[in-house]
C-alpha cells in the first residue's frame, strides 16, 4: 500500500486544534491563548474543535468525544491541518474510536508529541505520514521568545520546507505555568556541542518512526503496537518526557526493544536530548544506551546518535513519520530523500 501524504500547509490555511489527551487549555487558558496567537501570527486561521477547552476531568471521562473531534477534523474539507493542544497520559484510550476510513480518505497534516505519539504511531501504521513536533501549549506558546534561528526554522518547516538544523543552545522546559507572568517563557538557554555519535559511521537510510519513550511503552502488548516486520529499515527515534525517567527505566525499555529483535531490523537509532538531565547524567545515559544495544544484544554496528533536537526540550524539529531519510553520521546531517507532501 502506498503512503498517504498530506498536502503541505500554506499561509491562510485553517488548522484544527484538538485535545486528545489532557485538558490543558481549560487548566491554563493563558498558555493556550498565547500558542494560538503565535500560530495566527504565522499566517494560519484557527478553529478549536468542540472539546479542545473542555475541563480536564470531563475530557478524561470521554475518550469517544476526543476521538470524534479528530474524526471530524479529518472529514472537514475546510481544515488543512490538525495540531495537538498539549500531551498527557491517556490518549491510547481514544484509539479504538478513530475512523480509519475517514482519516485515510482525507489525509492531512497532523502534528503533536509526547502523549500524541499514540496517534502518530497508529496512523503511521495505517500508512499515513504523521508529524512529531511542537504542540500549541508546549512549543508554539513560547515561539515568540525562542531564538531567531528557531523562529525562522519553525515558520519554514510548517510551510513544507523539510530540514534539520543543528541548534547551538537548548532549554529544559518552561517556568511554572500557574504564574501568569510566565506565559510564553522558556527556562534559560544552555549551550550545546550538538549531536553525539555513540557508534556507527558513514551514511544509512530508513523511514522515520518513533515518539516518546514512555508513551510507546503504553502501547506495547496492545493491538496498536507495530508488527515485527514493521521495524525493518526504520530510523527509530525515541525521547524522554518531563517526568525524567531514570537511566534504569530507559535501560529496561531499550532491553525490551532488543528482546523483540528491533535492533537487528532498524537502520539507525536516534535519541532526543533527555529532558532535565544534567550533562553528567546525559553522559551516563549514553553509556546505558551502548551497554544495551552493543553489549547486551551485540549490535555493535547499529548507528546510534544521541542529544538530538526533538522531544521535550526546546527547540525541536518537526519529524515526518514514514518518510525515507538519509542519516550522515560522519558530518552530521539528516535529510528527507523523498517528497514529504502530496505534490499533486
Secondary structure, DSSP 8 states (H G I E B T S, - for coil): ---B------TT-EEEEE-SS--HHHH-HHHHHHHHHHHHHTT-EEEE-TTTT--HHHHHH-HHHHHHHHHHHHH-TT--EEEES---S-GGGGGGG--HHHHHHT--EEEE-GGGHHHHHHHHHTTB-EEE--BTTTBTTTGGGS-HHHHHHHHHHHTT-------SEEB---S-TTSGGGTT-----EE----EEEE--SEEEEEEEEEEHHHHHHHTTSTTS--GGGGTTEEEEEE--TT---HHHHHHHHHHHHHTTHHHH-SEEEEE--TT--HHHHHHHHHHHHIIIIIIT--TTSEEEEEES-SSSBS---EEET-EEEEETTTTEEEE-S-SS---
